[in-house]
Amino acid sequence: MRCVVYTGAGGNEVVTCEERPDPVVGDEEVLIHAAFAGLNGADVSQRKGQYPAPPGWPSDVPGLEVAGVIDAVGSKVRGWKIGDRAYGLVGGGGLADRVVVHERCIVHVPAQLDAREIAAIPEVFITAHDAVATQAGLRPGDTLLVHGASGGVGSAAVQIGVAMGARVLGVSRHEAGRAAVTSFGAEAVAADGWAEQVLALTGGRGADVILELVGSPNFADDIAVLARRGRIAIVGIGAGHKTELSLRDLMSKRGSIFGTTLRARPLEEKADAIQRFHHELGGHFTSGRLRPVIDRSFPWIEAASALAHMEGSGKVGKVLLDFAS
Ligand SMILES: NC(=O)c1ccc[n+]([C@@H]2O[C@H](COP(=O)([O-])OP(=O)(O)OC[C@H]3O[C@@H](n4cnc5c(N)ncnc54)[C@H](OP(=O)(O)O)[C@@H]3O)[C@@H](O)[C@H]2O)c1
């Protein structure tokens, strides 16, 4: 297989691109031949030594997701055959063109989406759906506020909120990001003075669900714009993870805060998140209500540049590695 390898912890000097023997499937696993691989913030954190792979996953090949065509199946696999197209989640090893994944952690791929498009789905859409719908209980008619709305998870969350019948407000620091939010059928909010804009747009009522993808700088105002019995989902903390919090304000709103991660979940919990997304919303890729959003693809041997781009500002949607060309 061709894969991205971290030779240690640090900056992009630890990133190499290697050829290694293909991984071997276990009894309940399949081997996926991937033409593209999705990058995530976690890959950057892992490179810095801040987010090691969970036990049982490759420690030096990063990557949280996989999409492609099944090349081999384990002896106890019942639901899949060679040649099926699938996407899903792994705990590591995803930045490669051959990836082993448990058969319950993948789902069938919408037929009309190509290899590049399916690679932009799993991690961001499943993370957004799990946080906003499964855990925060977003309902039709609710107001959903998404921070970092033009990034990978944010652009998925905005679309999911709209598809679920919520009113969605998406915060972005740049014009292209706000244009994307509007194109998804949501209302764009500029990052400067976002709290005042949210209160003005909602007549002072605020948001029922807030998806926090940026971190602690937003937190005091998240509580200020939380509607009664609102829920704040902490999913991304790239801009900071420590904050002061007024328990009185949270209590008077009868508000809830929860944090969540996908990567280190036990198999059954991870499989549940994937299958729920597929059953509840997967059909929207066929109807066109949901669409993968791709910022840019890099040849796989330019993984270091792709990671640098991932760390930068101004993206709209996913960054991919291209193993096909
Ligand atoms: N908990 C989990 O299971 C889980 C799963 C997936 C992702 N995540 C985390 O969730 C976050 C979002 O992931 P992603 O894949 O969507 O990343 P991404 O594509 O890089 O998007 C990040 C977004 O946050 C915005 N942003 C970053 N720093 C900001 C700041 N200081 N102030 C305002 N906006 C800022 C960016 O806007 P600009 O373009 O203006 O910079 C961008 O829209 C990351 O921290 C990631 O690690 C967590």
The ligand as a MOL file (V3000), in Angstrom:
LIG
                    3D

  0  0  0     0  0            999 V3000
M  V30 BEGIN CTAB
M  V30 COUNTS 48 52 0 0 0
M  V30 BEGIN ATOM
M  V30 1 N -14.7790 15.5270 18.5010 0
M  V30 2 C -14.7090 14.8570 17.3530 0
M  V30 3 O -15.0150 13.6670 17.2630 0
M  V30 4 C -14.2430 15.5970 16.1330 0
M  V30 5 C -14.4250 15.0410 14.8680 0
M  V30 6 C -14.0370 15.7900 13.7420 0
M  V30 7 C -13.4710 17.0360 13.9340 0
M  V30 8 N -13.2710 17.5130 15.1800 0 CHG=1
M  V30 9 C -12.6780 18.8420 15.4120 0
M  V30 10 O -13.6420 19.8040 15.0180 0
M  V30 11 C -12.9790 20.9560 14.4880 0
M  V30 12 C -13.5040 21.2240 13.0830 0
M  V30 13 O -13.0930 20.1630 12.2510 0
M  V30 14 P -13.0780 20.3880 10.6790 0
M  V30 15 O -12.7130 19.1000 10.0660 0
M  V30 16 O -14.3250 21.0530 10.2760 0 CHG=-1
M  V30 17 O -11.8650 21.4060 10.5330 0
M  V30 18 P -11.6880 22.5660 9.4540 0
M  V30 19 O -12.2020 22.1110 8.1680 0
M  V30 20 O -10.2910 23.0340 9.5910 0
M  V30 21 O -12.6750 23.7060 9.9600 0
M  V30 22 C -12.3770 24.5000 11.0900 0
M  V30 23 C -13.3020 25.7010 11.0540 0
M  V30 24 O -13.1170 26.4540 12.2540 0
M  V30 25 C -12.8240 27.8070 11.9210 0
M  V30 26 N -11.8620 28.3620 12.8500 0
M  V30 27 C -10.6650 27.8300 13.1770 0
M  V30 28 N -10.0600 28.6140 14.0990 0
M  V30 29 C -10.8900 29.6400 14.3230 0
M  V30 30 C -10.8230 30.7710 15.1790 0
M  V30 31 N -9.7760 30.9920 15.9640 0
M  V30 32 N -11.8730 31.6280 15.1770 0
M  V30 33 C -12.9320 31.4160 14.3680 0
M  V30 34 N -13.0460 30.3490 13.5260 0
M  V30 35 C -12.0230 29.4740 13.5190 0
M  V30 36 C -12.2550 27.7740 10.5170 0
M  V30 37 O -12.5380 29.0140 9.9140 0
M  V30 38 P -11.4690 29.7910 9.0090 0
M  V30 39 O -11.5660 29.1720 7.6460 0
M  V30 40 O -11.9430 31.1950 9.0620 0
M  V30 41 O -10.1350 29.5870 9.6570 0
M  V30 42 C -13.0280 26.6150 9.8870 0
M  V30 43 O -14.2820 27.0550 9.3870 0
M  V30 44 C -11.4820 20.6500 14.5330 0
M  V30 45 O -10.9540 21.2030 15.7150 0
M  V30 46 C -11.4420 19.1290 14.5850 0
M  V30 47 O -10.2750 18.6490 15.1860 0
M  V30 48 C -13.6440 16.8240 16.2830 0
M  V30 END ATOM
M  V30 BEGIN BOND
M  V30 1 1 1 2
M  V30 2 2 2 3
M  V30 3 1 2 4
M  V30 4 1 4 5
M  V30 5 2 4 48
M  V30 6 2 5 6
M  V30 7 1 6 7
M  V30 8 2 7 8
M  V30 9 1 8 9
M  V30 10 1 8 48
M  V30 11 1 9 10
M  V30 12 1 9 46
M  V30 13 1 10 11
M  V30 14 1 11 12
M  V30 15 1 11 44
M  V30 16 1 12 13
M  V30 17 1 13 14
M  V30 18 2 14 15
M  V30 19 1 14 16
M  V30 20 1 14 17
M  V30 21 1 17 18
M  V30 22 2 18 19
M  V30 23 1 18 20
M  V30 24 1 18 21
M  V30 25 1 21 22
M  V30 26 1 22 23
M  V30 27 1 23 24
M  V30 28 1 23 42
M  V30 29 1 24 25
M  V30 30 1 25 26
M  V30 31 1 25 36
M  V30 32 1 26 27
M  V30 33 1 26 35
M  V30 34 2 27 28
M  V30 35 1 28 29
M  V30 36 1 29 30
M  V30 37 2 29 35
M  V30 38 1 30 31
M  V30 39 2 30 32
M  V30 40 1 32 33
M  V30 41 2 33 34
M  V30 42 1 34 35
M  V30 43 1 36 37
M  V30 44 1 36 42
M  V30 45 1 37 38
M  V30 46 2 38 39
M  V30 47 1 38 40
M  V30 48 1 38 41
M  V30 49 1 42 43
M  V30 50 1 44 45
M  V30 51 1 44 46
M  V30 52 1 46 47
M  V30 END BOND
M  V30 END CTAB
M  END
